[in-house]
Amino acid sequence: MPLPIQTLQALPANFSSSEFRSALGMFATGVTIVTARTAEGKLIGLTANSFNSVSVNPPLVLWSLSRNAGSMGAFSTGSHYAINILSASQQDLARQFAAPVPDRFAGVQYTLGATGAPLIQGATATFECFNRSQYEEGDHVIFVGEVERCARQDGASPLLFHGGRFYAEHPL
């Protein structure tokens, strides 16, 4: 039996946006807060679970941001940002940085990294990144960061997200 001829474009989706989001939610992820400083020195940050490693040599990571995000201008034009991987005890911070509040950094303990991006205290790991490249795909922009500095807390339990809920790590 001959194989079907490969099409040159994707077939139309046979599911709704909500069905797609629900299916994506079945992939358990860690939770991050991506932070930066604007050219004017204002701190910006947002909760993201679209974080992934890309390369070890050179050290590259990626994350994505909705084209409609209010912070898109600052992240797309800034030279550096930090990715803070949250610990299991930082669920409230994940919610705070996901909410439309005037000052997401209110009450947050952080230090400024070498490039000026906030590093959230208590994070299981931090990555200070040069904003190396950006790719527009669909309704998001994929940011690739070249990691200039990283740190971790050995033994810290990560905050996890699955099916629309937060979880703490439980060893099997």
C-alpha positions in Angstrom: 0.0 0.0 0.0 1.5 3.4 -1.0 2.1 6.0 1.7 0.0 9.1 1.5 1.6 12.1 -0.1 2.8 14.6 2.5 0.9 17.9 2.6 2.8 21.2 2.5 0.8 22.7 5.2 -1.0 21.7 8.4 -4.5 20.4 8.2 -7.2 22.6 10.0 -7.5 21.9 13.7 -10.4 19.6 14.6 -10.6 21.0 18.2 -11.5 24.2 20.0 -9.1 26.6 21.7 -10.4 25.5 25.1 -9.9 21.8 24.2 -6.3 22.6 23.1 -5.6 24.5 26.3 -7.0 21.7 28.4 -4.9 19.1 26.6 -1.7 21.3 27.0 -2.6 21.5 30.7 -2.0 17.7 31.0 1.8 18.3 30.6 3.1 19.0 34.0 5.6 21.9 34.1 7.6 23.9 36.6 6.5 27.5 37.3 8.8 30.5 36.6 8.6 34.2 37.1 10.4 36.1 34.3 11.8 39.5 35.5 13.5 42.5 34.0 14.1 46.2 34.4 12.8 48.6 31.8 15.1 51.3 30.3 13.6 53.7 32.8 14.4 51.3 35.7 10.9 50.0 36.4 10.8 46.4 37.5 8.6 44.1 35.4 7.7 40.4 35.9 5.2 37.8 35.0 4.4 34.1 35.7 5.3 31.7 32.9 5.4 28.0 32.6 6.6 28.0 29.0 10.2 27.6 29.9 12.6 25.1 28.4 16.3 24.4 27.9 17.6 24.7 24.3 21.3 24.1 24.4 24.2 23.4 26.8 26.9 24.9 24.5 26.2 27.7 24.3 23.9 27.8 27.3 20.4 28.7 25.9 16.9 28.6 27.3 13.6 29.7 25.9 10.2 31.0 27.1 7.2 32.5 25.4 5.0 35.5 25.9 1.6 36.5 24.4 1.9 39.2 21.8 -0.8 41.1 23.7 1.0 41.1 27.0 1.4 44.6 28.5 5.1 43.9 29.1 5.9 42.8 25.5 7.5 46.1 24.7 9.9 46.0 27.6 10.9 42.3 27.1 11.2 42.6 23.4 13.5 45.7 23.5 15.4 45.0 26.7 18.9 43.4 26.6 18.6 41.2 29.7 16.0 39.3 31.8 16.0 36.7 34.6 14.1 33.5 34.8 13.3 32.5 38.4 12.2 28.9 38.9 9.8 28.9 41.9 9.9 26.6 44.9 6.9 24.8 46.3 6.5 27.4 48.9 6.1 30.2 46.4 2.6 29.5 45.1 1.4 32.9 46.2 4.1 34.6 44.2 3.1 32.7 41.1 -0.5 34.0 41.5 0.7 37.6 42.3 2.8 37.8 39.1 0.0 36.3 37.1 -2.6 38.9 38.3 -3.3 42.3 36.8 -2.0 44.3 39.8 -0.3 47.7 39.6 2.9 46.5 41.4 3.6 42.9 41.2 6.8 43.3 43.2 4.9 44.6 46.3 6.2 42.7 49.3 8.5 40.5 47.2 12.0 39.8 48.5 14.6 40.0 45.7 18.1 41.1 44.8 19.2 42.7 41.6 21.3 40.4 39.4 24.5 41.5 37.7 22.5 42.8 34.7 19.8 44.5 36.8 17.0 41.9 36.5 15.4 41.0 39.8 16.3 37.6 41.3 13.5 36.3 43.5 14.7 35.1 46.9 13.8 31.5 47.6 13.6 30.5 44.0 15.0 26.9 43.3 17.1 28.3 40.5 17.8 31.5 38.6 19.0 32.2 35.1 20.3 35.6 34.1 19.9 35.9 30.4 21.0 38.0 27.5 18.0 38.5 25.2 19.6 36.7 22.2 16.7 36.2 19.8 13.0 36.3 19.4 10.6 34.4 17.1 7.0 35.4 16.3 4.9 32.3 16.1 1.1 32.3 16.3 -0.2 34.5 19.1 3.1 34.4 21.0 6.7 35.4 20.8 9.4 32.9 21.7 12.4 34.4 23.5 15.7 32.6 23.4 18.1 33.7 26.2 21.8 33.1 26.4 22.5 32.3 30.0 25.2 34.5 31.5 24.8 33.4 35.1 22.8 30.7 36.9 22.4 29.6 40.5 20.4 26.9 42.3 19.3 25.8 45.7 20.1 22.1 46.2 17.3 20.1 47.8 14.6 22.7 47.2 11.3 21.3 46.1 9.9 22.9 42.9 6.4 24.4 42.3 4.6 22.3 39.7 1.6 23.1 37.5 -0.7 20.5 36.0 -4.3 20.6 34.9 -4.8 24.1 36.0 -3.6 23.5 39.6 -0.4 23.9 41.5 1.4 20.9 43.1 4.4 20.3 45.2 6.9 17.7 44.2 6.5 14.3 45.9 9.2 11.7 45.3 8.0 8.4 43.9 
